[in-house]
């Protein structure tokens, strides 16, 4: 069941979640980018109804 919220509320929730990362861990984060997308587009081979709540991708 999807959760309905405004863009502003979502941005605020995302910001609060990032602030909840313990400071000791945040101090070790370097060169990390966080992107918030409106919609996830499934990759080739993924089920078209794939729903993600988060995704980690490491650059090579």
mmCIF file of the N, C-alpha and C atoms, coordinates in Angstrom:
data_MODEL
# 
_entry.id   MODEL 
# 
loop_
_atom_site.group_PDB 
_atom_site.id 
_atom_site.type_symbol 
_atom_site.label_atom_id 
_atom_site.label_alt_id 
_atom_site.label_comp_id 
_atom_site.label_asym_id 
_atom_site.label_entity_id 
_atom_site.label_seq_id 
_atom_site.pdbx_PDB_ins_code 
_atom_site.Cartn_x 
_atom_site.Cartn_y 
_atom_site.Cartn_z 
_atom_site.occupancy 
_atom_site.B_iso_or_equiv 
_atom_site.pdbx_formal_charge 
_atom_site.auth_seq_id 
_atom_site.auth_comp_id 
_atom_site.auth_asym_id 
_atom_site.auth_atom_id 
_atom_site.pdbx_PDB_model_num 
ATOM 1   N N  . UNK A 1 1  ? 0.842  -1.172 0.000   1.00 0.00 ? 1  UNK A N  1 
ATOM 2   C CA . UNK A 1 1  ? 0.000  0.000  0.000   1.00 0.00 ? 1  UNK A CA 1 
ATOM 3   C C  . UNK A 1 1  ? 0.891  1.241  0.000   1.00 0.00 ? 1  UNK A C  1 
ATOM 4   N N  . UNK A 1 2  ? 0.793  2.083  -1.027  1.00 0.00 ? 2  UNK A N  1 
ATOM 5   C CA . UNK A 1 2  ? 1.632  3.283  -1.094  1.00 0.00 ? 2  UNK A CA 1 
ATOM 6   C C  . UNK A 1 2  ? 1.278  4.280  0.008   1.00 0.00 ? 2  UNK A C  1 
ATOM 7   N N  . UNK A 1 3  ? 2.282  4.997  0.430   1.00 0.00 ? 3  UNK A N  1 
ATOM 8   C CA . UNK A 1 3  ? 2.092  6.072  1.409   1.00 0.00 ? 3  UNK A CA 1 
ATOM 9   C C  . UNK A 1 3  ? 2.011  7.376  0.643   1.00 0.00 ? 3  UNK A C  1 
ATOM 10  N N  . UNK A 1 4  ? 1.014  8.174  0.943   1.00 0.00 ? 4  UNK A N  1 
ATOM 11  C CA . UNK A 1 4  ? 0.844  9.463  0.283   1.00 0.00 ? 4  UNK A CA 1 
ATOM 12  C C  . UNK A 1 4  ? 1.445  10.558 1.169   1.00 0.00 ? 4  UNK A C  1 
ATOM 13  N N  . UNK A 1 5  ? 2.301  11.388 0.582   1.00 0.00 ? 5  UNK A N  1 
ATOM 14  C CA . UNK A 1 5  ? 2.831  12.557 1.290   1.00 0.00 ? 5  UNK A CA 1 
ATOM 15  C C  . UNK A 1 5  ? 3.267  13.574 0.253   1.00 0.00 ? 5  UNK A C  1 
ATOM 16  N N  . UNK A 1 6  ? 3.326  14.806 0.665   1.00 0.00 ? 6  UNK A N  1 
ATOM 17  C CA . UNK A 1 6  ? 3.737  15.868 -0.248  1.00 0.00 ? 6  UNK A CA 1 
ATOM 18  C C  . UNK A 1 6  ? 5.231  15.769 -0.521  1.00 0.00 ? 6  UNK A C  1 
ATOM 19  N N  . UNK A 1 7  ? 5.672  16.405 -1.592  1.00 0.00 ? 7  UNK A N  1 
ATOM 20  C CA . UNK A 1 7  ? 7.105  16.438 -1.895  1.00 0.00 ? 7  UNK A CA 1 
ATOM 21  C C  . UNK A 1 7  ? 7.889  17.065 -0.746  1.00 0.00 ? 7  UNK A C  1 
ATOM 22  N N  . UNK A 1 8  ? 7.333  18.113 -0.160  1.00 0.00 ? 8  UNK A N  1 
ATOM 23  C CA . UNK A 1 8  ? 8.021  18.801 0.939   1.00 0.00 ? 8  UNK A CA 1 
ATOM 24  C C  . UNK A 1 8  ? 8.152  17.883 2.152   1.00 0.00 ? 8  UNK A C  1 
ATOM 25  N N  . UNK A 1 9  ? 7.086  17.150 2.469   1.00 0.00 ? 9  UNK A N  1 
ATOM 26  C CA . UNK A 1 9  ? 7.141  16.228 3.604   1.00 0.00 ? 9  UNK A CA 1 
ATOM 27  C C  . UNK A 1 9  ? 8.147  15.111 3.347   1.00 0.00 ? 9  UNK A C  1 
ATOM 28  N N  . UNK A 1 10 ? 8.198  14.628 2.107   1.00 0.00 ? 10 UNK A N  1 
ATOM 29  C CA . UNK A 1 10 ? 9.151  13.564 1.777   1.00 0.00 ? 10 UNK A CA 1 
ATOM 30  C C  . UNK A 1 10 ? 10.581 14.076 1.904   1.00 0.00 ? 10 UNK A C  1 
ATOM 31  N N  . UNK A 1 11 ? 10.843 15.268 1.364   1.00 0.00 ? 11 UNK A N  1 
ATOM 32  C CA . UNK A 1 11 ? 12.192 15.844 1.470   1.00 0.00 ? 11 UNK A CA 1 
ATOM 33  C C  . UNK A 1 11 ? 12.596 16.013 2.925   1.00 0.00 ? 11 UNK A C  1 
ATOM 34  N N  . UNK A 1 12 ? 11.650 16.455 3.756   1.00 0.00 ? 12 UNK A N  1 
ATOM 35  C CA . UNK A 1 12 ? 11.941 16.638 5.175   1.00 0.00 ? 12 UNK A CA 1 
ATOM 36  C C  . UNK A 1 12 ? 12.219 15.289 5.841   1.00 0.00 ? 12 UNK A C  1 
ATOM 37  N N  . UNK A 1 13 ? 11.444 14.265 5.502   1.00 0.00 ? 13 UNK A N  1 
ATOM 38  C CA . UNK A 1 13 ? 11.662 12.930 6.068   1.00 0.00 ? 13 UNK A CA 1 
ATOM 39  C C  . UNK A 1 13 ? 13.026 12.385 5.655   1.00 0.00 ? 13 UNK A C  1 
ATOM 40  N N  . UNK A 1 14 ? 13.405 12.597 4.400   1.00 0.00 ? 14 UNK A N  1 
ATOM 41  C CA . UNK A 1 14 ? 14.713 12.130 3.928   1.00 0.00 ? 14 UNK A CA 1 
ATOM 42  C C  . UNK A 1 14 ? 15.835 12.859 4.666   1.00 0.00 ? 14 UNK A C  1 
ATOM 43  N N  . UNK A 1 15 ? 15.693 14.145 4.844   1.00 0.00 ? 15 UNK A N  1 
ATOM 44  C CA . UNK A 1 15 ? 16.711 14.922 5.562   1.00 0.00 ? 15 UNK A CA 1 
ATOM 45  C C  . UNK A 1 15 ? 16.826 14.454 7.011   1.00 0.00 ? 15 UNK A C  1 
ATOM 46  N N  . UNK A 1 16 ? 15.696 14.209 7.653   1.00 0.00 ? 16 UNK A N  1 
ATOM 47  C CA . UNK A 1 16 ? 15.716 13.722 9.043   1.00 0.00 ? 16 UNK A CA 1 
ATOM 48  C C  . UNK A 1 16 ? 16.382 12.351 9.126   1.00 0.00 ? 16 UNK A C  1 
ATOM 49  N N  . UNK A 1 17 ? 16.106 11.488 8.153   1.00 0.00 ? 17 UNK A N  1 
ATOM 50  C CA . UNK A 1 17 ? 16.716 10.152 8.156   1.00 0.00 ? 17 UNK A CA 1 
ATOM 51  C C  . UNK A 1 17 ? 18.235 10.265 8.052   1.00 0.00 ? 17 UNK A C  1 
ATOM 52  N N  . UNK A 1 18 ? 18.714 11.145 7.188   1.00 0.00 ? 18 UNK A N  1 
ATOM 53  C CA . UNK A 1 18 ? 20.169 11.327 7.060   1.00 0.00 ? 18 UNK A CA 1 
ATOM 54  C C  . UNK A 1 18 ? 20.767 11.881 8.343   1.00 0.00 ? 18 UNK A C  1 
ATOM 55  N N  . UNK A 1 19 ? 20.037 12.769 9.011   1.00 0.00 ? 19 UNK A N  1 
ATOM 56  C CA . UNK A 1 19 ? 20.528 13.342 10.272  1.00 0.00 ? 19 UNK A CA 1 
ATOM 57  C C  . UNK A 1 19 ? 20.569 12.298 11.382  1.00 0.00 ? 19 UNK A C  1 
ATOM 58  N N  . UNK A 1 20 ? 19.802 11.216 11.240  1.00 0.00 ? 20 UNK A N  1 
ATOM 59  C CA . UNK A 1 20 ? 19.765 10.167 12.262  1.00 0.00 ? 20 UNK A CA 1 
ATOM 60  C C  . UNK A 1 20 ? 20.959 9.216  12.177  1.00 0.00 ? 20 UNK A C  1 
ATOM 61  N N  . UNK A 1 21 ? 21.739 9.315  11.110  1.00 0.00 ? 21 UNK A N  1 
ATOM 62  C CA . UNK A 1 21 ? 22.945 8.498  11.019  1.00 0.00 ? 21 UNK A CA 1 
ATOM 63  C C  . UNK A 1 21 ? 23.884 8.965  12.126  1.00 0.00 ? 21 UNK A C  1 
ATOM 64  N N  . UNK A 1 22 ? 24.373 8.049  12.952  1.00 0.00 ? 22 UNK A N  1 
ATOM 65  C CA . UNK A 1 22 ? 25.238 8.476  14.058  1.00 0.00 ? 22 UNK A CA 1 
ATOM 66  C C  . UNK A 1 22 ? 26.427 9.306  13.562  1.00 0.00 ? 22 UNK A C  1 
ATOM 67  N N  . UNK A 1 23 ? 26.757 10.322 14.331  1.00 0.00 ? 23 UNK A N  1 
ATOM 68  C CA . UNK A 1 23 ? 27.821 11.254 13.953  1.00 0.00 ? 23 UNK A CA 1 
ATOM 69  C C  . UNK A 1 23 ? 29.135 10.528 13.673  1.00 0.00 ? 23 UNK A C  1 
ATOM 70  N N  . UNK A 1 24 ? 29.445 9.513  14.470  1.00 0.00 ? 24 UNK A N  1 
ATOM 71  C CA . UNK A 1 24 ? 30.709 8.782  14.264  1.00 0.00 ? 24 UNK A CA 1 
ATOM 72  C C  . UNK A 1 24 ? 30.749 8.155  12.863  1.00 0.00 ? 24 UNK A C  1 
ATOM 73  N N  . UNK A 1 25 ? 29.606 7.700  12.378  1.00 0.00 ? 25 UNK A N  1 
ATOM 74  C CA . UNK A 1 25 ? 29.555 7.127  11.032  1.00 0.00 ? 25 UNK A CA 1 
ATOM 75  C C  . UNK A 1 25 ? 29.555 8.238  9.980   1.00 0.00 ? 25 UNK A C  1 
ATOM 76  N N  . UNK A 1 26 ? 28.800 9.302  10.232  1.00 0.00 ? 26 UNK A N  1 
ATOM 77  C CA . UNK A 1 26 ? 28.783 10.429 9.278   1.00 0.00 ? 26 UNK A CA 1 
ATOM 78  C C  . UNK A 1 26 ? 30.175 11.004 9.091   1.00 0.00 ? 26 UNK A C  1 
ATOM 79  N N  . UNK A 1 27 ? 30.975 11.019 10.148  1.00 0.00 ? 27 UNK A N  1 
ATOM 80  C CA . UNK A 1 27 ? 32.338 11.546 10.050  1.00 0.00 ? 27 UNK A CA 1 
ATOM 81  C C  . UNK A 1 27 ? 33.195 10.713 9.098   1.00 0.00 ? 27 UNK A C  1 
ATOM 82  N N  . UNK A 1 28 ? 32.837 9.449  8.910   1.00 0.00 ? 28 UNK A N  1 
ATOM 83  C CA . UNK A 1 28 ? 33.607 8.561  8.039   1.00 0.00 ? 28 UNK A CA 1 
ATOM 84  C C  . UNK A 1 28 ? 33.107 8.581  6.595   1.00 0.00 ? 28 UNK A C  1 
ATOM 85  N N  . UNK A 1 29 ? 31.955 9.178  6.365   1.00 0.00 ? 29 UNK A N  1 
ATOM 86  C CA . UNK A 1 29 ? 31.414 9.256  5.012   1.00 0.00 ? 29 UNK A CA 1 
ATOM 87  C C  . UNK A 1 29 ? 32.149 10.336 4.239   1.00 0.00 ? 29 UNK A C  1 
ATOM 88  N N  . UNK A 1 30 ? 32.691 9.961  3.118   1.00 0.00 ? 30 UNK A N  1 
ATOM 89  C CA . UNK A 1 30 ? 33.404 10.911 2.289   1.00 0.00 ? 30 UNK A CA 1 
ATOM 90  C C  . UNK A 1 30 ? 33.052 10.619 0.836   1.00 0.00 ? 30 UNK A C  1 
ATOM 91  N N  . UNK A 1 31 ? 32.796 11.650 0.092   1.00 0.00 ? 31 UNK A N  1 
ATOM 92  C CA . UNK A 1 31 ? 32.485 11.497 -1.322  1.00 0.00 ? 31 UNK A CA 1 
ATOM 93  C C  . UNK A 1 31 ? 31.244 10.632 -1.527  1.00 0.00 ? 31 UNK A C  1 
ATOM 94  N N  . UNK A 1 32 ? 30.211 10.910 -0.733  1.00 0.00 ? 32 UNK A N  1 
ATOM 95  C CA . UNK A 1 32 ? 28.946 10.169 -0.814  1.00 0.00 ? 32 UNK A CA 1 
ATOM 96  C C  . UNK A 1 32 ? 27.872 11.132 -1.298  1.00 0.00 ? 32 UNK A C  1 
ATOM 97  N N  . UNK A 1 33 ? 27.141 10.713 -2.308  1.00 0.00 ? 33 UNK A N  1 
ATOM 98  C CA . UNK A 1 33 ? 26.030 11.511 -2.826  1.00 0.00 ? 33 UNK A CA 1 
ATOM 99  C C  . UNK A 1 33 ? 24.732 10.770 -2.560  1.00 0.00 ? 33 UNK A C  1 
ATOM 100 N N  . UNK A 1 34 ? 23.725 11.502 -2.138  1.00 0.00 ? 34 UNK A N  1 
ATOM 101 C CA . UNK A 1 34 ? 22.402 10.926 -1.911  1.00 0.00 ? 34 UNK A CA 1 
ATOM 102 C C  . UNK A 1 34 ? 21.464 11.563 -2.922  1.00 0.00 ? 34 UNK A C  1 
ATOM 103 N N  . UNK A 1 35 ? 20.806 10.711 -3.696  1.00 0.00 ? 35 UNK A N  1 
ATOM 104 C CA . UNK A 1 35 ? 19.856 11.186 -4.700  1.00 0.00 ? 35 UNK A CA 1 
ATOM 105 C C  . UNK A 1 35 ? 18.477 10.679 -4.329  1.00 0.00 ? 35 UNK A C  1 
ATOM 106 N N  . UNK A 1 36 ? 17.495 11.529 -4.440  1.00 0.00 ? 36 UNK A N  1 
ATOM 107 C CA . UNK A 1 36 ? 16.109 11.140 -4.216  1.00 0.00 ? 36 UNK A CA 1 
ATOM 108 C C  . UNK A 1 36 ? 15.408 11.280 -5.556  1.00 0.00 ? 36 UNK A C  1 
ATOM 109 N N  . UNK A 1 37 ? 14.878 10.183 -6.034  1.00 0.00 ? 37 UNK A N  1 
ATOM 110 C CA . UNK A 1 37 ? 14.205 10.156 -7.325  1.00 0.00 ? 37 UNK A CA 1 
ATOM 111 C C  . UNK A 1 37 ? 12.697 10.039 -7.110  1.00 0.00 ? 37 UNK A C  1 
ATOM 112 N N  . UNK A 1 38 ? 11.937 10.633 -8.001  1.00 0.00 ? 38 UNK A N  1 
ATOM 113 C CA . UNK A 1 38 ? 10.478 10.530 -7.922  1.00 0.00 ? 38 UNK A CA 1 
ATOM 114 C C  . UNK A 1 38 ? 10.004 9.108  -8.168  1.00 0.00 ? 38 UNK A C  1 
ATOM 115 N N  . UNK A 1 39 ? 10.681 8.405  -9.037  1.00 0.00 ? 39 UNK A N  1 
ATOM 116 C CA . UNK A 1 39 ? 10.220 7.087  -9.439  1.00 0.00 ? 39 UNK A CA 1 
ATOM 117 C C  . UNK A 1 39 ? 11.414 6.229  -9.826  1.00 0.00 ? 39 UNK A C  1 
ATOM 118 N N  . UNK A 1 40 ? 11.362 4.964  -9.474  1.00 0.00 ? 40 UNK A N  1 
ATOM 119 C CA . UNK A 1 40 ? 12.410 4.026  -9.871  1.00 0.00 ? 40 UNK A CA 1 
ATOM 120 C C  . UNK A 1 40 ? 12.014 3.391  -11.194 1.00 0.00 ? 40 UNK A C  1 
ATOM 121 N N  . UNK A 1 41 ? 12.911 3.409  -12.137 1.00 0.00 ? 41 UNK A N  1 
ATOM 122 C CA . UNK A 1 41 ? 12.697 2.752  -13.425 1.00 0.00 ? 41 UNK A CA 1 
ATOM 123 C C  . UNK A 1 41 ? 13.438 1.428  -13.384 1.00 0.00 ? 41 UNK A C  1 
ATOM 124 N N  . UNK A 1 42 ? 12.694 0.308  -13.402 1.00 0.00 ? 42 UNK A N  1 
ATOM 125 C CA . UNK A 1 42 ? 13.355 -1.006 -13.350 1.00 0.00 ? 42 UNK A CA 1 
ATOM 126 C C  . UNK A 1 42 ? 14.365 -1.182 -14.479 1.00 0.00 ? 42 UNK A C  1 
ATOM 127 N N  . UNK A 1 43 ? 15.457 -1.829 -14.155 1.00 0.00 ? 43 UNK A N  1 
ATOM 128 C CA . UNK A 1 43 ? 16.515 -2.114 -15.120 1.00 0.00 ? 43 UNK A CA 1 
ATOM 129 C C  . UNK A 1 43 ? 16.070 -3.253 -16.035 1.00 0.00 ? 43 UNK A C  1 
ATOM 130 N N  . UNK A 1 44 ? 16.716 -3.384 -17.189 1.00 0.00 ? 44 UNK A N  1 
ATOM 131 C CA . UNK A 1 44 ? 16.396 -4.527 -18.058 1.00 0.00 ? 44 UNK A CA 1 
ATOM 132 C C  . UNK A 1 44 ? 16.556 -5.846 -17.290 1.00 0.00 ? 44 UNK A C  1 
ATOM 133 N N  . UNK A 1 45 ? 15.583 -6.713 -17.430 1.00 0.00 ? 45 UNK A N  1 
ATOM 134 C CA . UNK A 1 45 ? 15.611 -7.986 -16.728 1.00 0.00 ? 45 UNK A CA 1 
ATOM 135 C C  . UNK A 1 45 ? 14.892 -7.965 -15.392 1.00 0.00 ? 45 UNK A C  1 
ATOM 136 N N  . UNK A 1 46 ? 14.604 -6.780 -14.842 1.00 0.00 ? 46 UNK A N  1 
ATOM 137 C CA . UNK A 1 46 ? 13.848 -6.682 -13.592 1.00 0.00 ? 46 UNK A CA 1 
ATOM 138 C C  . UNK A 1 46 ? 12.355 -6.704 -13.893 1.00 0.00 ? 46 UNK A C  1 
ATOM 139 N N  . UNK A 1 47 ? 11.593 -7.174 -12.937 1.00 0.00 ? 47 UNK A N  1 
ATOM 140 C CA . UNK A 1 47 ? 10.142 -7.172 -13.080 1.00 0.00 ? 47 UNK A CA 1 
ATOM 141 C C  . UNK A 1 47 ? 9.679  -5.720 -13.213 1.00 0.00 ? 47 UNK A C  1 
ATOM 142 N N  . UNK A 1 48 ? 8.773  -5.426 -14.135 1.00 0.00 ? 48 UNK A N  1 
ATOM 143 C CA . UNK A 1 48 ? 8.355  -4.036 -14.353 1.00 0.00 ? 48 UNK A CA 1 
ATOM 144 C C  . UNK A 1 48 ? 7.646  -3.406 -13.158 1.00 0.00 ? 48 UNK A C  1 
ATOM 145 N N  . UNK A 1 49 ? 7.161  -4.203 -12.219 1.00 0.00 ? 49 UNK A N  1 
ATOM 146 C CA . UNK A 1 49 ? 6.488  -3.654 -11.033 1.00 0.00 ? 49 UNK A CA 1 
ATOM 147 C C  . UNK A 1 49 ? 7.415  -3.569 -9.826  1.00 0.00 ? 49 UNK A C  1 
ATOM 148 N N  . UNK A 1 50 ? 8.719  -3.642 -10.043 1.00 0.00 ? 50 UNK A N  1 
ATOM 149 C CA . UNK A 1 50 ? 9.680  -3.566 -8.949  1.00 0.00 ? 50 UNK A CA 1 
ATOM 150 C C  . UNK A 1 50 ? 9.505  -2.263 -8.188  1.00 0.00 ? 50 UNK A C  1 
ATOM 151 N N  . UNK A 1 51 ? 9.444  -2.355 -6.864  1.00 0.00 ? 51 UNK A N  1 
ATOM 152 C CA . UNK A 1 51 ? 9.329  -1.181 -5.998  1.00 0.00 ? 51 UNK A CA 1 
ATOM 153 C C  . UNK A 1 51 ? 10.537 -1.181 -5.076  1.00 0.00 ? 51 UNK A C  1 
ATOM 154 N N  . UNK A 1 52 ? 11.262 -0.078 -5.058  1.00 0.00 ? 52 UNK A N  1 
ATOM 155 C CA . UNK A 1 52 ? 12.428 0.040  -4.179  1.00 0.00 ? 52 UNK A CA 1 
ATOM 156 C C  . UNK A 1 52 ? 12.167 1.076  -3.104  1.00 0.00 ? 52 UNK A C  1 
ATOM 157 N N  . UNK A 1 53 ? 12.662 0.804  -1.912  1.00 0.00 ? 53 UNK A N  1 
ATOM 158 C CA . UNK A 1 53 ? 12.637 1.783  -0.837  1.00 0.00 ? 53 UNK A CA 1 
ATOM 159 C C  . UNK A 1 53 ? 14.023 2.356  -0.619  1.00 0.00 ? 53 UNK A C  1 
ATOM 160 N N  . UNK A 1 54 ? 15.025 1.757  -1.246  1.00 0.00 ? 54 UNK A N  1 
ATOM 161 C CA . UNK A 1 54 ? 16.379 2.243  -1.157  1.00 0.00 ? 54 UNK A CA 1 
ATOM 162 C C  . UNK A 1 54 ? 17.269 1.429  -2.071  1.00 0.00 ? 54 UNK A C  1 
ATOM 163 N N  . UNK A 1 55 ? 18.338 2.026  -2.497  1.00 0.00 ? 55 UNK A N  1 
ATOM 164 C CA . UNK A 1 55 ? 19.268 1.342  -3.398  1.00 0.00 ? 55 UNK A CA 1 
ATOM 165 C C  . UNK A 1 55 ? 20.660 1.889  -3.159  1.00 0.00 ? 55 UNK A C  1 
ATOM 166 N N  . UNK A 1 56 ? 21.612 0.994  -3.011  1.00 0.00 ? 56 UNK A N  1 
ATOM 167 C CA . UNK A 1 56 ? 23.016 1.381  -2.854  1.00 0.00 ? 56 UNK A CA 1 
ATOM 168 C C  . UNK A 1 56 ? 23.745 0.941  -4.103  1.00 0.00 ? 56 UNK A C  1 
ATOM 169 N N  . UNK A 1 57 ? 24.454 1.855  -4.717  1.00 0.00 ? 57 UNK A N  1 
ATOM 170 C CA . UNK A 1 57 ? 25.277 1.525  -5.878  1.00 0.00 ? 57 UNK A CA 1 
ATOM 171 C C  . UNK A 1 57 ? 26.673 2.018  -5.631  1.00 0.00 ? 57 UNK A C  1 
ATOM 172 N N  . UNK A 1 58 ? 27.652 1.146  -5.770  1.00 0.00 ? 58 UNK A N  1 
ATOM 173 C CA . UNK A 1 58 ? 29.053 1.537  -5.620  1.00 0.00 ? 58 UNK A CA 1 
ATOM 174 C C  . UNK A 1 58 ? 29.614 1.832  -7.002  1.00 0.00 ? 58 UNK A C  1 
ATOM 175 N N  . UNK A 1 59 ? 30.300 2.947  -7.119  1.00 0.00 ? 59 UNK A N  1 
ATOM 176 C CA . UNK A 1 59 ? 30.938 3.240  -8.388  1.00 0.00 ? 59 UNK A CA 1 
ATOM 177 C C  . UNK A 1 59 ? 32.213 2.423  -8.473  1.00 0.00 ? 59 UNK A C  1 
ATOM 178 N N  . UNK A 1 60 ? 32.616 2.135  -9.663  1.00 0.00 ? 60 UNK A N  1 
ATOM 179 C CA . UNK A 1 60 ? 33.812 1.324  -9.851  1.00 0.00 ? 60 UNK A CA 1 
ATOM 180 C C  . UNK A 1 60 ? 34.941 2.141  -10.361 1.00 0.00 ? 60 UNK A C  1 
# 
